[in-house]
Amino acid sequence: MLYWLLYLKLFHYFPPFRIFRYLTFRTAFASLTAMFTGLIIGPLVIERLREFQIGQYIREEGPKAHQKKAGTPTMGGVLIAISIIVPTLLWADLENRFVWMAVLSTATFAAIGFADDYTKVIHKRNLGLTARMKFGLQVLTSVLIAVALIAMQNRGLYSTKLVVPFIKQFHPDLVVDRLVHNPDLWPLAFLPFIGFVVFMIVAASNSVNLTDGLDGLAIGCTLIAAGALTVLTYVSGHATLSTYLELPRMPQVGELTIFCGAMVGASIGFLWYNAHPAEVFMGDVGSLALGGAIGTVAVIIKQELLLPFIGGVFVIEALSVILQVASYKLRKKRIFKMAPIHHHFELMGWSESKIIVRFWIASLVFALFALTTLKLR
């Protein structure tokens, strides 16, 4: 909105407004706007959550130290969603389809999380939507994103080919070309791509959700992952840098840098209130929205295979749950004292603050490794 007003409309009357054409300038201001939005309206949101008695319910089988957190306002992810979406709409070029795709994806996953959190509050227990319903809504949203990307490919704005780290000449296409031209089988040609997109986005969303178990853990890791995505998005949309690094040239995705910058700022603003001891929890409305946003951006900028490194801690948290469940069902034995793995370290005697900081460090190492692969191709 501000881009349209200050640059497209008023630039000819006031030449200094040309600065608003620069992506780096608008990204910086989107990040600052997001951060101050979170800092300023944070106390208001927390107070309203308290007034509505929207408090967190702690499961009894968890670490006993968490019982004192019962009643802490939850659904603070509403603050995150506002802090991402509003600055993006203010500073981005709203004619860019990829921007709208990221914004709508974030809003939809936030709505799914909101419904889940609200159900928990109504029922006064730590159970929200059924797993089948929540998973189904996530899959449906991801399918719509995949279909939109296929439409973008038909316009020449997107590619369904994978970018494989370390192997710069290998770009497998997830659309089966020989089926595209078959009038009877052409819908099947897009199934591999749709399935891949659904897996990446749903996995990212749920991984962040599983990580959200300690004060500041998920939002701190998201801050680092969003920072890495900001760099990757800017590089992918930059003509010179993308050519130098042998990345697919995608001019339209550059505008998503503003969205990623807003995610960084929103994470900082929320971390101010979510740091240990937390004044508010993000709830599913925040974790599903952040995971959905991260997964959507990674798919759009063709860095899906780097996502496990960008969000390395999220992957480890999710794998710990998968291994724990599989081991118990198959062997009736647990691998960890408790899953997700951050609770395992709690039961080993690590303090909450130590776990959080060490996981942040691990997240930073994973993100830096992901960025090094840009040159190692």
Phi and psi in degrees as a GROMACS rama.xvg file:
@    title "Ramachandran Plot"
@    xaxis  label "Phi"
@    yaxis  label "Psi"
@TYPE xy
-68.6131  -34.176  LEU-2
-60.8393  -45.5503  TYR-3
-64.4557  -42.6274  TRP-4
-74.145  -51.6794  LEU-5
-80.2918  -32.0872  LEU-6
-99.3952  -57.2603  TYR-7
-67.9175  -32.6308  LEU-8
-101.449  -38.9906  LYS-9
-105.652  -6.74482  LEU-10
-58.3494  -40.345  PHE-11
-67.889  -22.006  HIS-12
-94.1386  -24.2697  TYR-13
-141.247  88.0905  PHE-14
-51.1504  -33.1125  PRO-15
-58.2032  -18.3507  PRO-16
-68.6254  -2.34152  PHE-17
-63.1206  -19.9012  ARG-18
-61.4438  -23.1933  ILE-19
-75.8969  -4.09947  PHE-20
-80.0333  -20.5524  ARG-21
-80.7797  129.12  TYR-22
-64.4571  -41.1286  LEU-23
-63.1561  -39.564  THR-24
-64.1974  -47.1631  PHE-25
-69.2022  -32.2177  ARG-26
-65.6919  -44.1157  THR-27
-60.8148  -43.2483  ALA-28
-73.3043  -31.7397  PHE-29
-64.4011  -40.7387  ALA-30
-64.6013  -44.2229  SER-31
-66.253  -40.8917  LEU-32
-61.4216  -42.4954  THR-33
-64.2852  -43.5452  ALA-34
-63.3879  -48.5729  MET-35
-70.7443  -28.8578  PHE-36
-60.991  -46.3683  THR-37
-64.0817  -42.8589  GLY-38
-66.9842  -38.644  LEU-39
-78.324  -46.3936  ILE-40
-91.2287  -4.7459  ILE-41
-55.0511  -52.257  GLY-42
-59.5791  -36.5049  PRO-43
-64.7574  -45.7429  LEU-44
-63.31  -44.1288  VAL-45
-62.2978  -42.2368  ILE-46
-63.9299  -41.0757  GLU-47
-64.8447  -39.1658  ARG-48
-63.1035  -38.525  LEU-49
-65.3015  -42.8502  ARG-50
-61.4952  -38.3991  GLU-51
-83.7505  2.12968  PHE-52
57.593  41.8122  GLN-53
-93.5744  85.6882  ILE-54
-111.727  159.004  GLY-55
-78.7603  137.897  GLN-56
-103.392  127.128  TYR-57
-99.1157  129.884  ILE-58
-68.9501  138.999  ARG-59
-67.9005  -27.7853  GLU-60
-80.8779  -3.21986  GLU-61
-78.7867  178.652  GLY-62
-54.5799  135.655  PRO-63
-63.2218  -27.7629  LYS-64
-62.4495  -19.9342  ALA-65
-80.7702  -13.6503  HIS-66
-63.8353  -28.3693  GLN-67
-70.5982  -12.8512  LYS-68
-85.2881  -7.11193  LYS-69
-57.4609  134.374  ALA-70
93.495  -10.3392  GLY-71
-62.2719  132.747  THR-72
-53.6212  133.066  PRO-73
-115.84  -172.91  THR-74
65.7423  21.3044  MET-75
-67.0652  -9.59468  GLY-76
-61.6484  -19.4294  GLY-77
-57.1648  -40.0238  VAL-78
-62.9171  -40.0199  LEU-79
-64.8226  -47.3997  ILE-80
-59.9249  -44.1153  ALA-81
-62.6868  -42.784  ILE-82
-69.7023  -19.6497  SER-83
-89.8532  -48.2917  ILE-84
-71.1449  -46.7308  ILE-85
-62.0502  -50.5749  VAL-86
-61.3121  -34.9653  PRO-87
-62.8748  -44.8737  THR-88
-67.0127  -28.306  LEU-89
-75.114  -42.5292  LEU-90
-105.641  -15.8552  TRP-91
-89.6291  162.488  ALA-92
-77.9819  109.548  ASP-93
-76.895  0.872905  LEU-94
-87.6001  -5.09536  GLU-95
-82.6587  121.444  ASN-96
-68.0126  -33.7375  ARG-97
-67.0887  -34.112  PHE-98
-61.7826  -46.5972  VAL-99
-64.8109  -35.3264  TRP-100
-62.8481  -45.0272  MET-101
-66.8254  -42.1644  ALA-102
-64.146  -47.4579  VAL-103
-67.5686  -35.1329  LEU-104
-62.8637  -46.8098  SER-105
-60.9534  -45.1019  THR-106
-63.9619  -39.2485  ALA-107
-69.5126  -45.1711  THR-108
-65.2962  -34.5712  PHE-109
-63.5575  -39.6582  ALA-110
-64.6363  -38.9443  ALA-111
-63.0514  -45.085  ILE-112
-64.8195  -37.2423  GLY-113
-62.09  -44.5207  PHE-114
-61.7602  -39.6118  ALA-115
-65.8481  -47.6087  ASP-116
-63.8548  -42.1377  ASP-117
-63.9944  -36.8341  TYR-118
-64.634  -38.6421  THR-119
-62.1714  -42.803  LYS-120
-65.2656  -43.4434  VAL-121
-63.2842  -41.6252  ILE-122
-86.3615  -4.96475  HIS-123
58.0189  38.5219  LYS-124
-153.359  167.092  ARG-125
-85.5052  41.5848  ASN-126
-133.161  125.193  LEU-127
-108.44  -127.153  GLY-128
-61.4497  154.249  LEU-129
-64.6531  151.03  THR-130
-57.9602  -38.6778  ALA-131
-65.0422  -42.5518  ARG-132
-67.7937  -45.2502  MET-133
-64.1937  -44.5962  LYS-134
-64.1406  -41.0284  PHE-135
-62.0798  -41.2607  GLY-136
-66.6018  -37.7531  LEU-137
-64.8658  -43.5863  GLN-138
-63.8064  -43.8902  VAL-139
-59.9701  -45.135  LEU-140
-60.9436  -43.0708  THR-141
-67.1412  -36.5556  SER-142
-62.3292  -42.8753  VAL-143
-62.4407  -38.1967  LEU-144
-63.7909  -44.008  ILE-145
-62.4417  -42.2734  ALA-146
-63.5669  -41.0311  VAL-147
-62.9227  -38.4399  ALA-148
-67.8582  -35.778  LEU-149
-63.1174  -40.5061  ILE-150
-63.171  -37.1494  ALA-151
-64.5057  -37.5575  MET-152
-63.0745  -40.0521  GLN-153
-64.2262  -23.0661  ASN-154
-90.9897  -0.600511  ARG-155
79.2736  17.5661  GLY-156
-100.878  -5.70566  LEU-157
-149.564  159.284  TYR-158
-129.453  137.715  SER-159
-89.4488  5.96738  THR-160
-79.9989  143.512  LYS-161
-82.5337  146.355  LEU-162
-102.967  114.699  VAL-163
-99.0688  119.764  VAL-164
-57.8753  141.41  PRO-165
75.1534  -15.1474  PHE-166
-123.345  89.5952  ILE-167
-74.5482  -18.6407  LYS-168
-97.4168  -1.41629  GLN-169
-105.246  109.645  PHE-170
-132.403  76.5257  HIS-171
-65.3089  139.427  PRO-172
-93.1715  129.693  ASP-173
-84.4417  -2.66421  LEU-174
-102.01  125.76  VAL-175
-77.2007  104.041  VAL-176
-61.856  -37.6005  ASP-177
-68.4886  -18.6479  ARG-178
-92.0383  -18.6085  LEU-179
-60.5948  -37.7155  VAL-180
-91.7615  4.30221  HIS-181
-92.35  114.842  ASN-182
-61.3531  -22.9312  PRO-183
-91.4082  -28.4905  ASP-184
-114.234  2.67325  LEU-185
-58.0685  -32.6312  TRP-186
-61.5526  -31.146  PRO-187
-67.722  -21.642  LEU-188
-62.8002  -28.5318  ALA-189
-95.9317  -5.46403  PHE-190
-60.8785  -42.9097  LEU-191
-59.2808  -41.8569  PRO-192
-66.5807  -46.3665  PHE-193
-61.8822  -43.4987  ILE-194
-62.2382  -39.1693  GLY-195
-66.897  -44.8976  PHE-196
-62.8198  -43.7165  VAL-197
-60.6481  -45.2578  VAL-198
-61.0614  -46.3522  PHE-199
-64.7213  -45.0224  MET-200
-73.1594  -44.967  ILE-201
-65.3188  -39.7835  VAL-202
-64.277  -42.2913  ALA-203
-63.2746  -44.0412  ALA-204
-61.6983  -46.8413  SER-205
-74.0669  -28.5685  ASN-206
-65.8361  -43.4389  SER-207
-64.0367  -39.0963  VAL-208
-60.4956  -41.6382  ASN-209
-70.1968  -29.631  LEU-210
-73.9969  -23.1902  THR-211
-77.1523  77.8875  ASP-212
-133.482  -11.7088  GLY-213
-128.763  155.423  LEU-214
-60.1145  116.59  ASP-215
80.8816  -4.06116  GLY-216
-66.3905  -56.0581  LEU-217
-66.0281  -42.8982  ALA-218
-70.4387  -33.0448  ILE-219
-66.6224  -42.8424  GLY-220
-66.9666  -35.9423  CYS-221
-65.2475  -40.5479  THR-222
-56.1257  -44.8575  LEU-223
-68.6944  -44.4793  ILE-224
-63.2379  -40.6424  ALA-225
-65.4926  -35.9645  ALA-226
-62.867  -43.0474  GLY-227
-64.3836  -40.7011  ALA-228
-65.4474  -33.5372  LEU-229
-60.3514  -45.1069  THR-230
-64.2174  -47.5642  VAL-231
-63.7055  -37.9153  LEU-232
-68.5446  -43.0548  THR-233
-62.2683  -43.8583  TYR-234
-64.0578  -41.5471  VAL-235
-64.3243  -29.4065  SER-236
-94.7623  -3.66869  GLY-237
-94.5097  124.137  HIS-238
-59.1017  -49.638  ALA-239
-69.7978  -48.0485  THR-240
-67.374  -40.5548  LEU-241
-65.8609  -36.6031  SER-242
-67.6439  -44.0779  THR-243
-62.7572  -40.1721  TYR-244
-90.1858  2.69381  LEU-245
58.4887  46.877  GLU-246
-103.238  156.729  LEU-247
-59.6662  133.435  PRO-248
-78.9378  114.148  ARG-249
-132.142  80.8059  MET-250
-56.696  -37.3759  PRO-251
-67.9988  -27.6136  GLN-252
-76.4034  -13.7242  VAL-253
-55.7997  -33.6001  GLY-254
-65.328  -19.7478  GLU-255
-69.1809  -14.279  LEU-256
-57.2917  -35.6168  THR-257
-65.096  -42.3403  ILE-258
-61.3673  -44.2609  PHE-259
-65.8181  -39.3958  CYS-260
-62.0726  -39.7805  GLY-261
-63.9817  -35.5619  ALA-262
-65.8291  -38.1763  MET-263
-62.2826  -49.8881  VAL-264
-62.4861  -41.9098  GLY-265
-63.648  -37.0289  ALA-266
-65.466  -41.646  SER-267
-63.4711  -45.9591  ILE-268
-60.8945  -41.37  GLY-269
-73.6541  -35.4716  PHE-270
-60.7226  -28.7174  LEU-271
-56.5627  -37.3832  TRP-272
-100.347  -15.8386  TYR-273
-98.4727  -6.82919  ASN-274
-64.4155  150.258  ALA-275
-63.9176  130.463  HIS-276
-79.4333  130.457  PRO-277
-67.5943  138.473  ALA-278
-89.4958  -17.9008  GLU-279
-156.574  147.654  VAL-280
-105.685  150.409  PHE-281
-75.5417  -30.6374  MET-282
68.971  -178.84  GLY-283
-66.2133  -28.772  ASP-284
-61.0088  -30.8615  VAL-285
-87.8925  -47.3556  GLY-286
-67.3535  -41.7403  SER-287
-67.0008  -38.0833  LEU-288
-65.0538  -45.0557  ALA-289
-66.0707  -44.2075  LEU-290
-63.9796  -41.7513  GLY-291
-62.5974  -39.6212  GLY-292
-65.4832  -45.0388  ALA-293
-62.8513  -46.4408  ILE-294
-63.8492  -41.0416  GLY-295
-64.4647  -44.7259  THR-296
-63.6693  -43.5951  VAL-297
-60.0753  -39.9921  ALA-298
-68.2674  -42.0878  VAL-299
-65.0208  -42.3058  ILE-300
-88.1811  7.04237  ILE-301
65.7826  36.84  LYS-302
-119.545  35.6275  GLN-303
-60.0637  -40.2191  GLU-304
-75.6866  -12.2137  LEU-305
-89.1343  -12.9813  LEU-306
-57.2765  -39.207  LEU-307
-61.4831  -24.986  PRO-308
-87.8895  -40.3319  PHE-309
-58.2474  -42.1198  ILE-310
-112.327  51.0413  GLY-311
-57.1961  -41.6367  GLY-312
-66.1091  -38.4526  VAL-313
-60.7502  -40.9555  PHE-314
-64.1819  -44.0022  VAL-315
-62.6574  -42.0145  ILE-316
-61.2824  -44.9349  GLU-317
-66.4589  -42.2324  ALA-318
-63.6837  -35.696  LEU-319
-62.7701  -37.3791  SER-320
-70.2576  -44.478  VAL-321
-60.6238  -46.016  ILE-322
-66.0447  -39.2967  LEU-323
-62.9953  -46.9913  GLN-324
-65.4674  -45.1782  VAL-325
-62.9144  -42.7298  ALA-326
-64.1833  -41.4716  SER-327
-69.6442  -38.0292  TYR-328
-70.8335  -35.1917  LYS-329
-87.8553  -39.0513  LEU-330
-117.062  -5.4321  ARG-331
59.7818  26.5573  LYS-332
-129.77  148.105  LYS-333
-99.6813  141.998  ARG-334
-81.5886  -42.6478  ILE-335
-109.656  158.274  PHE-336
-61.0005  -34.3882  LYS-337
-164.538  147.083  MET-338
-119.305  150.072  ALA-339
-61.1467  167.989  PRO-340
-65.0868  -23.119  ILE-341
-64.1465  -29.9633  HIS-342
-72.0903  -29.5619  HIS-343
-60.2403  -44.953  HIS-344
-69.5415  -32.5713  PHE-345
-60.4584  -45.7443  GLU-346
-72.1005  -15.6078  LEU-347
-80.9605  -9.79595  MET-348
108.775  -0.693491  GLY-349
-69.3043  142.31  TRP-350
-73.1582  155.243  SER-351
-59.0412  -43.8191  GLU-352
-62.7057  -38.7468  SER-353
-65.1572  -43.1981  LYS-354
-61.3703  -46.0332  ILE-355
-60.1771  -50.5752  ILE-356
-64.6756  -41.4381  VAL-357
-67.3224  -36.2664  ARG-358
-69.0049  -35.3722  PHE-359
-61.4799  -42.7872  TRP-360
-61.7272  -44.6402  ILE-361
-61.0857  -40.9376  ALA-362
-62.4418  -40.4322  SER-363
-64.7986  -40.9165  LEU-364
-62.7112  -45.3234  VAL-365
-60.203  -43.9597  PHE-366
-65.7052  -41.1656  ALA-367
-64.5471  -38.4568  LEU-368
-62.9388  -41.8577  PHE-369
-59.6489  -40.3153  ALA-370
-69.5054  -32.1933  LEU-371
-66.0941  -25.5328  THR-372
-68.5205  -14.8269  THR-373
-60.6129  -35.8205  LEU-374
-92.579  -28.0592  LYS-375
-86.0489  70.6202  LEU-376
